[in-house]
Amino acid sequence: MIGAVIGDIVGSVYEHERIQTTSFPLFSAYSRFTDDTVLTIALADAILHSRGYTDCLREYAKNYPDAGYGFSFFQWVFSGSGKPYGSWGNGSAMRVSPVGYAFSSLEDVLFEAKKSAEVTHNHREGIKGAQAVASCVFLARNGHTKAEMKTFVEERFGYDLRRTCAEIRPGYRFDVSCQGSVPESIICFLESDGVLGAVRNAVSLGGDSDTMACIAGSIAEAIYRRIPREVVGQAKNLLTPHLLCTLEEFEESYGVYVEVD
């Protein structure tokens, strides 16, 4: 799950910036965690302690009200209503990676990804985006190749993964929909040679950089399993003790990454 956190923090300063390159500083004085990290860790908490997804998402959002949530989600948090709001946004996909780590069959992962999404994002595209990312994490951590993952996602979800980052980059624009950002995030992973490469690819597209890097980083962690110790340390140092505690508890239970010098 640290791959998702690193992607979010790295991408946090590049949102809306069409930098169009993979060569940029990973961290700056303005780097911070956003709603992507908060809600990813909220789902991890729900899984670890058998709590409801709705309760955990609301609790974490209220504890971190300035993390940059979308307007509809923020309204849902404080509305007191348990009803979803039909979103097809990529919020369902950016928070779902713990599901891909925690469940032992693809069927269970698909079921739980849907369950975690539809408390807010009950539009079919919102559910599909969450299922696609969670299944990629599951397949990656269980030894499937990139080619097998690509085929599964294309056939199961109908996403076009034939494009390259170089083909996407020139005309890509900021897009918070699952259908307009999840396939591109997966492509950023498919073209990468490591966790940081996946994050850099996602930021370079110039879109919803923190969310797309969060998604790409979460999948990359599951297949590469190696992240520089310095990068892990910098990301964790930017978390609150509360977030870090839950993250490390989840890592101890399900984590697969190895820190390297």
QUIDA-V653524 format. One record per backbone hydrogen bond with DSSP energy under -1.0 kcal/mol. NH is the residue of the N-H (numbers start at 1). CO is the residue of the C=O. If there is no record, write none. Layout:
NH;CO
NH;CO
This chain:
5;1
6;2
7;3
8;4
9;5
10;6
11;7
12;8
14;11
16;207
17;14
19;17
31;28
35;67
38;34
39;35
40;36
41;37
42;38
43;39
44;40
45;41
46;42
47;43
48;44
49;45
51;46
56;52
57;53
58;54
59;55
60;56
61;57
62;58
63;59
64;60
67;64
74;70
75;71
76;72
77;73
78;74
85;120
87;120
90;176
92;89
94;90
99;96
101;97
102;98
103;99
109;105
110;106
111;107
112;108
113;109
114;110
115;111
116;112
117;113
118;114
120;117
121;117
122;120
123;87
127;123
128;124
129;125
130;126
131;127
132;128
133;129
134;130
135;131
136;132
137;133
138;134
139;135
140;136
141;137
143;140
144;139
149;145
150;146
151;147
152;148
153;149
154;150
155;151
156;152
157;153
158;154
168;164
169;165
178;88
181;178
182;178
185;181
186;182
187;183
188;184
189;185
190;186
191;187
192;189
198;194
199;195
200;196
201;197
202;198
203;199
204;200
206;203
209;207
212;208
213;209
214;210
215;211
216;212
217;213
218;214
219;215
220;216
221;217
224;220
225;221
227;258
229;260
232;228
233;229
234;230
235;231
236;232
237;233
238;235
239;236
244;240
245;241
246;242
247;243
248;244
249;245
250;246
251;247
252;248
253;249
254;250
255;251
258;225
260;227
